[in-house]
Amino acid sequence: MIDENSLRALPRDTPAYHQRQAAHFRALAENATTGKVKARLLQEAQRHESIARGETEPVSASAE
């Protein structure tokens, strides 16, 4: 869970970062050579879009 102190530590353009990441993963998925890789890249794109919209909280890599 993100508290107020954590929110202040985030850069102001965090949603823009996640939007850019989503676009990047979608571009990579266009050139994916296997269905499994393409599905994984699109899943990551959806996760970043959800974070950008504020529907999901970012999770650190160590928590996954």
C-alpha positions as a Markdown table, in Angstrom:
| # | Residue | x | y | z |
|---|---|---|---|---|
| 1 | Met | 0.0 | 0.0 | 0.0 |
| 2 | Ile | 1.3 | 3.5 | -0.8 |
| 3 | Asp | 1.2 | 6.1 | 2.0 |
| 4 | Glu | 1.5 | 9.9 | 1.7 |
| 5 | Asn | 5.2 | 9.9 | 2.1 |
| 6 | Ser | 5.6 | 7.3 | -0.7 |
| 7 | Leu | 3.5 | 9.4 | -3.0 |
| 8 | Arg | 5.7 | 12.5 | -2.4 |
| 9 | Ala | 8.7 | 10.4 | -3.4 |
| 10 | Leu | 7.3 | 9.5 | -6.8 |
| 11 | Pro | 8.1 | 11.7 | -9.7 |
| 12 | Arg | 5.2 | 13.9 | -10.9 |
| 13 | Asp | 5.2 | 12.2 | -14.3 |
| 14 | Thr | 4.7 | 8.7 | -13.0 |
| 15 | Pro | 1.5 | 8.2 | -15.0 |
| 16 | Ala | 3.3 | 9.3 | -18.1 |
| 17 | Tyr | 6.1 | 6.9 | -17.4 |
| 18 | His | 3.6 | 4.0 | -17.2 |
| 19 | Gln | 1.9 | 5.2 | -20.4 |
| 20 | Arg | 5.3 | 5.2 | -22.1 |
| 21 | Gln | 6.1 | 1.7 | -20.8 |
| 22 | Ala | 2.8 | 0.4 | -22.0 |
| 23 | Ala | 3.4 | 1.8 | -25.5 |
| 24 | His | 6.9 | 0.3 | -25.4 |
| 25 | Phe | 5.6 | -3.2 | -24.5 |
| 26 | Arg | 3.0 | -3.0 | -27.2 |
| 27 | Ala | 5.6 | -2.1 | -29.8 |
| 28 | Leu | 7.7 | -5.0 | -28.6 |
| 29 | Ala | 4.7 | -7.4 | -28.8 |
| 30 | Glu | 4.2 | -6.4 | -32.5 |
| 31 | Asn | 7.5 | -8.1 | -33.3 |
| 32 | Ala | 7.3 | -11.0 | -30.9 |
| 33 | Thr | 8.1 | -14.3 | -32.5 |
| 34 | Thr | 6.0 | -16.6 | -30.3 |
| 35 | Gly | 2.5 | -16.4 | -28.9 |
| 36 | Lys | 3.7 | -16.8 | -25.4 |
| 37 | Val | 6.2 | -13.9 | -25.6 |
| 38 | Lys | 3.6 | -11.7 | -27.2 |
| 39 | Ala | 1.0 | -12.5 | -24.6 |
| 40 | Arg | 3.5 | -11.7 | -21.8 |
| 41 | Leu | 4.4 | -8.4 | -23.4 |
| 42 | Leu | 0.7 | -7.4 | -23.8 |
| 43 | Gln | 0.1 | -8.4 | -20.2 |
| 44 | Glu | 2.8 | -6.1 | -19.1 |
| 45 | Ala | 1.4 | -3.3 | -21.3 |
| 46 | Gln | -2.0 | -3.8 | -19.6 |
| 47 | Arg | -0.4 | -3.7 | -16.2 |
| 48 | His | 1.3 | -0.4 | -16.9 |
| 49 | Glu | -1.9 | 1.1 | -18.4 |
| 50 | Ser | -3.8 | 0.1 | -15.2 |
| 51 | Ile | -1.2 | 1.8 | -13.1 |
| 52 | Ala | -1.3 | 4.9 | -15.2 |
| 53 | Arg | -5.1 | 5.1 | -14.8 |
| 54 | Gly | -4.7 | 4.7 | -11.0 |
| 55 | Glu | -6.6 | 1.4 | -10.9 |
| 56 | Thr | -3.6 | -0.5 | -9.7 |
| 57 | Glu | -0.7 | 0.4 | -7.3 |
| 58 | Pro | 2.8 | -0.1 | -8.6 |
| 59 | Val | 4.5 | -3.2 | -7.1 |
| 60 | Ser | 8.3 | -3.3 | -6.6 |
| 61 | Ala | 10.2 | -6.0 | -8.5 |
| 62 | Ser | 11.1 | -7.8 | -5.2 |
| 63 | Ala | 7.5 | -8.2 | -4.3 |
| 64 | Glu | 6.5 | -10.0 | -7.4 |
